[in-house]
């Protein structure tokens, strides 16, 4: 916490205590009250989820990791079990210590990102269907999707690459990193999966908030084999839902002038279109109008998912007393 005054550090330290654990010792159990969080100072801690099929490994946390902050922020029981893999030392604190830490901008931003990512990872996928009846599964894009996402990008035809990136060349490694490592509040992305094989990515849709916080740029990408089946309409609706929940009123995007299929999708929501540069159009639409493209049930389920990630992870940090619009998922 560079740049934090000694007085503030002492104030935080006064509200925390050290917890030592031997290898194999359980620090906290899933389901226990979530009234403390921990910083790993020494050793390694395993984070696992208890299920009907036995424990499932979520992560192995090392020095510097923050654990348990989400339960404290949301005043909920612990969603995972922490076990020391090696002899470990943690600095433990409660809500008062966490509140002081959140006053430090660097820490606040880090915890917001961690909370959002963990909510996205734990979200139950949403089942839906395309206009032609094809069943699909939708969930937020995760950092661990990078390899599969990169593979799908390199499978795209030159035509699809040109429509997505305005170039027939595959995106660079740094671009792939940017597209996958997102914060879910200012940069949100859905991934659409094959209903029968969740390892098969069919499409992605995202928004990136612009300098004007109530506006965001949208972008879509669809596997060649799923184009022309109504997935563009679904993606626009899904991005609209996410944008509304994130407090975004207007979506803007760029589309090639000869991309008739996507232009037809934007026409469904009475988008305004302007020439931006030769061969490229700038499209603007209301986020709420885009969200209305989806059936009520699908729209509500996606909104509930996004609310947990975007609103609970962001607003909980600035105003923990704000009531949730939707009940958190089990």
Secondary structure, DSSP 8 states (H G I E B T S, - for coil): -TT--HHHHHHHHHTEEEEEE-TT-EEE-TTS----EEEEEES-EEEEEEETTEEEEEEEE-TT-EESHHHHHHT---SSEEEESSSEEEEEE-HHHHHHHHTSHHHHHHHHHHHHHHHHHH---EEEE-TT--EEEEEE--GGGHHHHHHHHHHS-HHHHHHHHSSSS---HHHHHHHHS--SSSEEEEEEEESS-TT-EEEEEEEEE-SSTTEEEEEEEE-GGGTTSSHHHHHHHHHHHHHHHTT--EEEEEEETT-HHHHHHHHTTT-EEEEEETTEEEEEEEHHHHHTTS-HHHHHHHHHHHIIIIIHHHHHHH-TTS--SS----
